[in-house]
Amino acid sequence: MNERYIAFDVETPNYLNDRMSAIGITVIESGVIVDDFYSLVNPEEQFNYFNVQLTGITPEMVADKPTFSELWTELEPLMSTGILIAHNAPFDMRVLAQCLGAYGIDWQPFATYACTCAMGRACYPELSNHKLNTLCAYLDLNLDHHNAGSDSRACGELLLDYMRHGLNIGRYVRRYDLLQRRTLRSL
């Protein structure tokens, strides 16, 4: 439990899923949530009706917010300090990689991550599905679903629950190639 984990969640403005309209980060250290971060993000792209309905984020809400590139100076010190954790992590990892690439940000070629959805299947196999809202309802965790700050916090709380249940988190750690935008087979 001495690892540092960075639970994060992103919302996107459209079906391309290559930019963020919001990001939430929850930092877990030594088995305790120690920090939360949330920001709307100006994606500098069009919004789809579906995404606006899903997230509640409109173009007007992000018009004066920082772009991903501007926000990266705040994000990078958090994202670089631990294993990244997300629910349905390949989605969030791909959006992160797409944003890094779109803005020409040279961060690191690989990132280690784990998925709380995959871990949830192992920890709670009796559930009919392992969506974030299903797991949170089952465990009575607060969730304002599709709010990146709430989703990252819930993801962090799920991770802590899995740890309390003795789940070996290391079995779920993967390596993501940020340049090729794909999960690699081994660490």
C-alpha positions in Angstrom: 0.0 0.0 0.0 3.0 2.3 -0.2 2.6 2.9 -3.9 1.5 6.3 -5.2 -1.5 6.1 -7.6 -2.9 8.8 -9.8 -6.6 8.1 -10.5 -7.8 10.2 -13.4 -10.8 10.7 -15.6 -11.4 12.8 -18.7 -14.5 14.0 -20.5 -14.4 14.7 -24.2 -16.3 17.2 -26.4 -17.2 14.9 -29.3 -17.1 11.4 -30.7 -13.5 11.7 -31.9 -12.3 11.4 -28.3 -9.1 13.1 -29.1 -9.4 16.2 -26.8 -10.5 16.8 -23.3 -13.3 19.1 -22.1 -12.6 18.2 -18.4 -10.1 16.3 -16.3 -10.2 15.1 -12.7 -7.3 13.7 -10.8 -7.3 12.0 -7.4 -3.9 11.1 -5.8 -3.7 8.1 -3.5 -0.6 7.7 -1.4 0.1 5.0 1.3 -3.5 3.9 1.1 -5.1 7.3 1.6 -6.5 9.9 -0.8 -4.2 12.9 -0.4 -5.2 15.3 -3.2 -7.9 16.1 -5.7 -7.7 18.2 -8.8 -10.4 19.2 -11.3 -10.5 21.5 -14.3 -12.6 22.2 -17.3 -10.5 22.3 -20.5 -10.9 24.3 -23.6 -10.6 21.5 -26.3 -10.4 23.9 -29.2 -12.8 21.6 -31.0 -16.5 21.3 -31.8 -18.8 19.8 -29.3 -21.4 17.1 -30.2 -24.9 17.2 -28.8 -24.4 13.7 -27.3 -21.3 14.7 -25.3 -22.9 17.9 -24.1 -26.0 15.9 -22.9 -23.7 13.2 -21.3 -21.3 15.6 -19.5 -23.3 18.8 -19.1 -20.2 20.6 -20.4 -21.0 23.2 -23.1 -18.7 25.2 -25.4 -19.6 28.4 -23.4 -18.4 26.8 -20.2 -14.9 26.1 -21.5 -14.5 29.2 -23.8 -12.3 31.0 -21.2 -10.7 27.8 -19.7 -7.1 26.7 -20.3 -6.3 24.5 -23.2 -4.7 21.1 -22.5 -1.3 22.6 -23.4 -1.8 25.5 -20.9 -3.0 23.1 -18.2 -0.2 20.6 -18.7 2.2 22.5 -16.4 -0.2 21.7 -13.6 -1.0 18.2 -14.7 2.5 16.9 -15.4 3.8 17.1 -11.8 0.8 15.0 -10.7 0.7 12.6 -13.6 4.4 11.8 -13.4 4.5 10.7 -9.8 2.7 7.4 -9.8 0.8 4.6 -11.5 -2.1 6.0 -13.5 -5.5 4.5 -12.6 -8.7 4.9 -14.6 -12.0 3.2 -15.0 -12.1 1.7 -18.5 -8.5 2.9 -18.6 -7.6 2.3 -22.3 -10.1 5.1 -23.2 -8.6 7.6 -20.8 -5.1 6.6 -21.7 -5.9 7.1 -25.4 -7.4 10.5 -24.9 -4.4 11.5 -22.8 -2.0 10.3 -25.6 -4.1 12.0 -28.3 -3.9 15.3 -26.4 -0.2 15.0 -25.8 0.3 14.3 -29.5 -2.1 17.1 -30.7 -0.2 19.7 -28.7 3.3 18.4 -29.5 4.0 17.7 -25.8 7.0 15.4 -25.3 6.2 13.9 -21.9 7.5 10.3 -21.8 7.1 7.4 -24.3 5.4 5.0 -21.9 3.2 5.2 -18.8 2.2 2.5 -16.4 -1.5 2.2 -15.6 -4.2 -0.1 -14.2 -7.9 -0.3 -14.8 -10.4 -0.3 -12.0 -13.1 -1.8 -14.3 -10.9 -4.9 -14.9 -10.1 -5.0 -11.2 -13.8 -4.8 -10.3 -14.5 -7.9 -12.4 -12.1 -9.8 -10.3 -13.2 -8.3 -6.9 -16.9 -8.4 -7.6 -17.6 -11.1 -10.1 -21.2 -11.5 -9.0 -22.2 -8.1 -10.4 -24.1 -8.0 -13.8 -21.6 -5.4 -15.1 -18.7 -3.4 -13.8 -19.5 0.1 -15.0 -18.4 2.9 -12.7 -21.9 3.8 -11.7 -22.8 0.1 -11.0 -19.7 -0.4 -8.7 -20.3 2.9 -6.9 -24.0 2.0 -6.3 -23.0 -1.4 -5.0 -20.4 0.0 -2.7 -22.5 3.0 -1.7 -19.9 5.5 -3.0 -20.9 9.0 -4.0 -20.8 9.6 -7.7 -21.9 12.5 -10.0 -21.3 10.4 -13.1 -19.6 12.0 -16.1 -18.2 14.8 -13.9 -14.4 14.2 -14.2 -13.7 15.2 -10.7 -16.3 12.9 -9.2 -15.4 10.1 -11.5 -11.7 10.3 -10.6 -12.5 10.4 -6.9 -14.8 7.4 -7.3 -12.1 5.6 -9.2 -9.6 6.3 -6.4 -12.1 5.0 -3.8 -12.7 1.8 -5.8 -8.9 1.2 -5.9 -8.8 1.6 -2.1 -11.7 -0.8 -1.7 -10.0 -3.4 -3.9 -6.8 -3.0 -1.8 -8.8 -3.5 1.4 -10.1 -6.7 -0.1 -6.6 -8.0 -0.8 -6.6 -7.6 -4.6 -3.1 -7.8 -6.0 -3.1 -4.5 -7.9 0.3 -5.4 -9.5 -1.5 -8.1 -11.5 -3.4 -5.4 -13.3 -0.6 -2.9 -14.1 0.0 -2.5 -17.8 2.3 -0.3 -19.9 0.8 2.2 -22.4 2.8 3.4 -25.4 1.9 7.0 -25.6 3.4 7.5 -29.0 1.7 4.5 -30.6 -1.4 5.0 -28.5 -1.8 1.4 -27.4 -1.3 -1.0 -24.5 1.8 -3.1 -24.7 1.6 -6.8 -23.8 4.1 -6.7 -21.0 5.8 -4.3 -18.6 
